[in-house]
Structures are given as structure tokens and as C-alpha cells.
Amino acid sequence: LQSLFGGNITIYTNLCEQARLETYSSMCEHASQMGGNAIIGMRYDATELMAGLTEVLCYGTAVTVRAVGEA
């Protein structure tokens, strides 16, 4: 009904937010496994594979950040 009358489709919005959170968490976990403690150049990408099926990607570059003068 929401799609017919316009407005925010809450079920779809919630699924999108959940997908973004899961991909972000996965990216952070992978960066940590590689020894990184930060991520730069982070991006989200979503591709509709077919009607009702969307792939969500989250990617960036894992880096190790340290304070100036820190060994």
C-alpha cells in the first residue's frame, strides 16, 4: 500500500539499513584481520541483480594509523 500512495516504504528501508550495517561490519572485520585499524576511501555500492534481489557492497582501503612520533 505504501508504494501505491507514495512515501517511505518502511520494510524496504529497514532491509536496506540492515544490509548496509552488515556489509560495513564485514568490511571492518576484514580490515582488522589484515592488521588495519582504520579504513579510508569507504564506499557503498548497490546493484539490482533482478527484481527483488539487490547486492550491497561496502569497500575501502584498510590502513594502519598511528600518532605522529609514535614508533
HELIX and SHEET records of a PDB file:
HELIX    1   1 GLN A    2  PHE A    5  1                                   4    
HELIX    2   2 THR A   10  GLN A   33  1                                  24    
SHEET    1   A 2 ALA A  38  MET A  50  0                                        
SHEET    2   A 2 LEU A  53  VAL A  63 -1                                        
END                                                                             
